[in-house]
Amino acid sequence: SVSRRPGRDEQVPCQLVIIDRSYDMAATLVHEYTYEAMAYDLLDGGVLDVDRNLVSLPGPPLRELLLTDADPLWEELKHSHIAVVKQTVDQKVIEVKRQHGASQDASQLSTADLLDMVRRSPEQRDAMDRLSLHMTLAEQIFKRLEEECLTQTIGTTSVGLLEQDIACGVDKSGKDVKATNLQSSLTKAFAELEGRLSSESRLRLLMLYLTCMANVSEVVRQKLIENARLDPEYQDVLMSMLRTKLMEVPDSQRHKLGSGCIHRVAKEQAARFKRNAQSDGRFELSRFEPRVKELLE
């Protein structure tokens, strides 16, 4: 097919790729740490209404702003790592303080009050609303990251690192992770984070493991399900997913994986994950990449 670029006469070839979800189940379960993905994943039903793309800003008065590509800051940052986003937003707040916080009255104000004061100027209103929106989103994302134990270690468990290990079959040093070690780490995570990790998050971890590992015995599977202690509604979700057999190894691929429990990552994927783990300047929690990215490249 072809597409036409706005303002140009020439046609640009493009391709439509249609793939089955089973092509990369892990990508639907592992957390993605870019700004847009984090906001939609962690904040829906809270400060963000994903269906309407509305962000609720704290008051008084309580305000709602539309999250839109017409916002230059959103367009600039939505595909950036959340750590980069926070640094950028903090820097913009510092610039506002530098420009408007020189007076004695302004210097005594909190950041939120200072932005509200600057917002009273009609020409600054939209810019300050947008900055407040991104401050709110970034703060709430980091709060949710802590609640989900994704960026901190509880006991010996960091859910974020465990997710990456399971999804990649490669640890943060770029070394292969044994299947037995992943099973032990998952079991330990369920024990250490009992009462701390939501049933939905436990389901997500368990489904990720069952998706990424081949030849998991029925005994091991049932033991992991038991250790996860899922609430009834999430137990039903898991059972429904298992009945689809999307997490099963196709008969055409069984000869490649042998009979023992083993990670399903392909050699090309594993090599990419190892390069990511060993790459200077890359975030630890960004080792995993969806298979469709490699396909498109």
N, C-alpha and C positions, 0 to 999 in steps of 0.2 A: 504494500500500500504506500501511499505518498501523503505528505502533509505540506501545507503552505505556511511559510513563516510570515508573520504579520509585517506588512510594509514592504514585502519583497515579492517578486514575480516568480522566482525559481521554486521548484518543488523539491522537497527533501525526502529521500526514501526513508521509510520507517518500517519496523516489523512489530507485529503483535504476537506476544509469546503467551500461550495458554498452557499452564501446567497444573497437575493434580496436587492437592495439598500434601499428599503423602510423599511428594518429591522432597520436602524439607519440613517435617513436623517440628523439629527442634526450634526453628525460627519463630514459630507461633508461641513458644513457651518460655524461651530465655529472654531476660530483660535486655532491652536495647537502650543505651545510655545517651542517645542524642535527645535534644530538647523536645522536639515534637513528640517523639515516641514516649518519652518519660511523662510528659504532660497527659497524653491520652491514656497511657497505661495506669498511672498512679493517681491521677486527680479526678477522674470521671466520677461524678456523683458527689464531689466535694466542692471546691471552688470553681471547678470547670464542668460545665454542662456540654458534653461532647456532641450531643445531638443538635444543639443550637449554636455551638461554638461560642458560648457566653462565659465570661470569667466574672465571678463575684468579688468585688473589691471590698475590704473591710471598711466600716464607717465609724462613726456616723458622718454623713448618711451612707447607707449601703448602696453601692452602685454596681451596675452590670455593664461590661464592655465587650464588644465583639472581637474575637480573636480572628484576624483576617490577614491575608497576604498583602492587603493594602498598607499594613503596618510595616514600615521599613526595617524596624528592629527584629520583628518576627521573621520577616523574609531573610534577613541576614543571618539569624542565629538558629533557626529551627532544625537545621541538620548538623549543628555543632554539638560536641560533647557537653554535657550539663556542667562540668567543671569550668569549661571555657565560657559558657553562658554566664555563670555566676560572676566570674572575674570581669567580664565585659559590663554587666549590669552594675556591679559595684563601682567600677571605674566611672561610669556615667553619673552615678549618684555623687561621687566625689567631685566631678566637674560641676554639677549643679551647686553643691555646697560651696565650692570655690568661687563661683560666679555670684551667688545670691546670699551666702552666709557670712558676709563680711561685717554686717552691722551687728551691734551688740545684742539686739533683740533676736535676730535670726540665729546667732551663734548658740543661743540657749535652747533652741528648739530640737526636738527629735527629728530624725530623717523624714518620717511620715508627715509630721507637722510642717517641716520646711517645704516639702513637695506640695503640700496643700496650700501653703502661703503663696508659693510661686504660681500655683495653678489659678489663683484668683486673677492673674493677669490674662486677659482674653487671648493674647497671641501665644501664651505659654500653656494654655489649658490642655490642648490635645497632646502635646509632647509630654506633659507631666502625667496625664492619665495613662499614656502608653508606658511610661517608665514605671509608674505604680503597678500597672498590670504585670510587667515582667518581674518586678521585685516580688510581687505576691506569688507568681507561679514558681519562681526559683526557690523562694523560702519554703513553700509548701512541698515542692518536690524533694528537697533535702530532708524535710521533716518526715516524709513518707519513706524515704530511703532508710532512715534510721529505724522507723517502726517495723519495716520489713527485714531489718538486719542485713541489708544488702551491702552496706559500706562499713560495717563495724563487725568486730569479732566478739561473739558471746561464747565463753568457754574456749573451745578450740574451733568454733564454727563461724565462718563468714558465708552467708547464703550467696552473696554475689560471686565469691571465688569458687564455691562449690558448684554453682550453676555453670560457670565457665569451664570448670574441669569436666563436668558431665557432658556438656554440649560439644566440647572439643576433643576429649580424650587426651588432652595435653595440659600440663600444669602451667603455672605462671612462669616457670623457668624454661619452658619449651620441651619438657621431658614427658614421655608417654606415661599415662596413669593406668595402673593395673585395674582390671574390672573388679577384683576383690576389694581393692582399696576404695573404689568409688562406692561400692555397696556398704562398706563399713562406715565411710564418711557420711553417707546418707542416713544410715541407722543412728549414728551418733548425733547428727543434726536434729532428727526428730526427738531424741531424748533430751538434748541440751536446751532446745528451744520450745519444749512443751509449755503451753500457757503463754508463750511469747509470740509465736508465729501463727498467723491465722490459718484456718482450715483451707482456705482458698490457696494460700501460698504453699502449704504442705502438699496439696493436690498438684500444684504446678510443678514442684520439684519431683514428685513421684512420677508424673506423666513424662517429664523430661527424661528421667532415668530409663523408663520403660521404652521410650521412643529411641533413645540413643544406644541402648544395649541390645545385642542379639543373643538369642538362646538363653534367656533368663528362665530358670526352672520354675515350675509351678510352686514348689516349696518356698523358694526365695521370694517369688512374687507375692505370695500370700503373707509371708512374714513381714515384708515391707509395707504391705497394705495395713496389716495389723498395727505395726509400729507407727504408721502415719496418724492413726486415730482420727480419721476424717469424720466431719459431721455428716449426718444422713444424706443431706442434699448433695454434698460433694462426693460421697460414696456412690450415689446414683450416677453422677456425671462420669466418674471413673469407670463404672461398670458399663455404661453406655459406650464409652470410648473403646473399651476392650472388646466389646461385641462387634465393633466395626472392623476389627483386625487391621486397622491402619498401622498399628505399631508392630505388627508381625513381619518377619522377614519373608519376602516373596520366595516361592519355591525355586524360581529361576536364579536366585542369588545364594541359596543355602550352601552350595558347594564351595563358595568363595569364603565363607565364614567359619566353616568347621562345625564342630558339635558343642564346644565349650562356650561359656559366657564370654563375650568379646564385644568391644566397641565397634559400632557400625561405620565409623568414619572411613571414608575412602582415602587412599594414599595421597591423592592430590590435595584433598581437604586438610589432612593431617600436616602436610608440608606447609600449607598456607598458614595454619594455626600456629605452627612452630615459629615461622617467620614473624608472625604478629607478636607472639610472646617475647621474642628476642629483639624486637625492633625498638630502638632508642626513642624515647618520647611518646610511646604508645601507652594508653591507659590500660592497667591490669585487667579491667573488667570489659575490655573490648577485643579480646582474643577471637571470639566467635564472629563469623560472618555468614550470612545466609547463602545457601548454594546458588540461589538465583542471581546473586551479584556476580559470581564467577561465570555463570551462564551468559549474562549480559555483556560482561567484559570480553 
